Amino acid sequence: MIDVRSLTKRYGSTVAVDGLFFEVRGGRVTGFAVCCAWIAAALLTAAALLHHRDA
């Protein structure tokens, strides 16, 4: 299971994601409905970095 609390992702002075909470349970496919592709990219990048840090 992945449990994310208060995720913030910045690109320089631009805040792409601020204070996001979500949970992903094992064995499930999870998607994000977002208004901009760069927000989805920020979420995936942050999740990959979190996964790498905990590995």
CYANA upper distance limits for C-alpha pairs under 8 A (distance plus 0.5 A):
  1 MET  CA     23 GLU  CA      7.78
  1 MET  CA     24 VAL  CA      6.16
  1 MET  CA     25 ARG  CA      5.06
  1 MET  CA     26 GLY  CA      5.65
  2 ILE  CA     23 GLU  CA      6.13
  2 ILE  CA     24 VAL  CA      5.52
  2 ILE  CA     25 ARG  CA      7.01
  2 ILE  CA     26 GLY  CA      8.42
  3 ASP  CA     21 PHE  CA      8.41
  3 ASP  CA     22 PHE  CA      6.70
  3 ASP  CA     23 GLU  CA      5.00
  3 ASP  CA     24 VAL  CA      7.01
  4 VAL  CA     20 LEU  CA      8.08
  4 VAL  CA     21 PHE  CA      5.94
  4 VAL  CA     22 PHE  CA      5.79
  4 VAL  CA     23 GLU  CA      6.61
  5 ARG  CA     19 GLY  CA      7.82
  5 ARG  CA     20 LEU  CA      6.90
  5 ARG  CA     21 PHE  CA      5.03
  5 ARG  CA     22 PHE  CA      7.24
  6 SER  CA     18 ASP  CA      7.68
  6 SER  CA     19 GLY  CA      4.54
  6 SER  CA     20 LEU  CA      5.53
  6 SER  CA     21 PHE  CA      6.13
  7 LEU  CA     17 VAL  CA      7.56
  7 LEU  CA     18 ASP  CA      6.74
  7 LEU  CA     19 GLY  CA      5.56
  7 LEU  CA     20 LEU  CA      5.37
  7 LEU  CA     21 PHE  CA      7.13
  8 THR  CA     15 VAL  CA      7.96
  8 THR  CA     16 ALA  CA      8.02
  8 THR  CA     17 VAL  CA      5.56
  8 THR  CA     18 ASP  CA      4.87
  8 THR  CA     19 GLY  CA      6.07
  8 THR  CA     20 LEU  CA      7.32
  9 LYS  CA     15 VAL  CA      6.64
  9 LYS  CA     16 ALA  CA      6.08
  9 LYS  CA     17 VAL  CA      5.56
  9 LYS  CA     18 ASP  CA      7.17
  9 LYS  CA     42 ALA  CA      7.12
  9 LYS  CA     43 LEU  CA      8.33
  9 LYS  CA     46 ALA  CA      7.43
 10 ARG  CA     14 THR  CA      6.08
 10 ARG  CA     15 VAL  CA      4.90
 10 ARG  CA     16 ALA  CA      6.00
 10 ARG  CA     17 VAL  CA      7.57
 11 TYR  CA     15 VAL  CA      6.91
 11 TYR  CA     16 ALA  CA      7.44
 16 ALA  CA     38 TRP  CA      8.33
 16 ALA  CA     39 ILE  CA      6.57
 16 ALA  CA     42 ALA  CA      7.26
 17 VAL  CA     39 ILE  CA      7.40
 17 VAL  CA     42 ALA  CA      7.76
 17 VAL  CA     43 LEU  CA      8.06
 24 VAL  CA     28 ARG  CA      7.97
 24 VAL  CA     30 THR  CA      7.26
 32 PHE  CA     40 ALA  CA      7.60
 34 VAL  CA     39 ILE  CA      7.25
 34 VAL  CA     40 ALA  CA      7.00
 35 CYS  CA     39 ILE  CA      8.10
 36 CYS  CA     40 ALA  CA      7.42
 37 ALA  CA     41 ALA  CA      6.75
 38 TRP  CA     42 ALA  CA      6.56
 39 ILE  CA     43 LEU  CA      6.78
 40 ALA  CA     44 LEU  CA      6.75
 41 ALA  CA     45 THR  CA      6.50
 42 ALA  CA     46 ALA  CA      6.55
 43 LEU  CA     47 ALA  CA      6.58
 44 LEU  CA     48 ALA  CA      6.57
 45 THR  CA     49 LEU  CA      6.71
 46 ALA  CA     50 LEU  CA      6.66
 47 ALA  CA     51 HIS  CA      6.63
 48 ALA  CA     52 HIS  CA      6.62
 49 LEU  CA     53 ARG  CA      6.58
 50 LEU  CA     54 ASP  CA      6.83
 51 HIS  CA     55 ALA  CA      6.66
